[in-house]
Amino acid sequence: MRPIRVFSALLLSASLLTGPAFAKSRIKDVVEFEGVRENQLVGYGIVVGLNGTGDALRNAPFTKQSLEAMLERLGVNVRDANLNTKNVAAVMVTAKLPAFAAPGSQIDATVSAFGDAKSLLGGTLLVTPLLGADGQAYAVAQGTVQTGSVSAGGASGSTVLKGVPTAGRIAGGASVEREVNFQLANMAQTRLTLRNPDFTTAKRIADVINGAYPGSAYADNPTIVAVRTPAGTNMMAFMSAIENLTVEPDSAAKVVIDEVAGVIVMGDAVRISTVAIQQGNLTITVREQPAVSQPGAFARVGQTAVVPQSDVSVEEEKGKQFLTLKSGAALSVLVSGLNALGVTPRDMISILQTIKAAGALQAEIEVM
């Protein structure tokens, strides 16, 4: 038996409705404070002490040159020597310098193989300056690399690998040597940057701040809210006071569809114009039942043959009624109606796109 299913245009999506309809958030959770951010650091270093899993110096001239330069700084001349070690690997070291990090603070460093090293497990990163975008060294990294991976191999060439052995971390392995010169407390004015730009949200944030500190804030655009400290208050104390004020963020009506996973997410602002929806299934079943054809008992000619016999049937689901939504229907009404139809998430994707094509879905559809 070989069933074939054909689905007619189905409808909308299952959407998760949790929490209050009008939830407020703290200002600190919806904005970024200007200048209060991490800075990216990067450096080039050498990992030593590997168990024969490092770079092949013939294939990685940069590793050989780095090894020779390091040994020369330590008073060892190996320029004319034929180095052939596999216990050394060239690596790139990255880290994030937190906002207001002071000299002496410890931060994590990430180490990644640069050449053809097989594994960094058990290796030790030698002193590596970490540079910022301005070319200045802000931290120095050194320590034992932890990869969190497992690898093993046999004489026949079979191997078992779990994780990525060519990248690892050094927890607290970088020491901050220079701090970013950003004097927040001495500033008279700063800006708040919305993580999700929106005209209404920016205006609400300015209104909430002005409600507590009149004349202190104004919305410059959908992304920026400028704030000025009240008289007798420094910026640090002012930021501490306003970041815990609550505001109700607004957002555009949007439907996000992940067609691969069959996931649909809709915001509370999604509205539907008057529309009627019907969903039904059509099942076509093809059954193959071979029959044997033989010549008669006294026939002088003919041979036994297999004759195919096909049985085709069509079943159409009945009893489904139109789902009618009135103009301006809210998300909860839409989801309840679609769930009543018993459609699957993938069918709902098709229905949503069809409603949008009909001009009845008042929202933006974003397909991932």
Secondary structure by P-SEA (a helix, b strand, c coil): cbbbbbbcbbbbbbcccccccbbbbcccccccccccbbbbbbbcccccccccccccccccaaaaaaaaaaaaaacccccccccccccbbbbbbbbbbcccccccbbbbbbbbbcccccccccbbbcbbbbbccccccccccbbbbbccbbbbbccccccccccccccccccccccccccccccccccccbbbbbccccaaaaaaaaaaaaaacccccccccccbbbbbbcccccaaaaaaaaccbbbbbbbcbbbbbccccbbbbbccccccccbbbbbbbbbbbbbbbbbbbbccccccbbbbbbbbbbbbbbbbbccccbbbbcccccaaaaaaaaaaacccaaaaaaaaaaaaaaccccbbbbcc
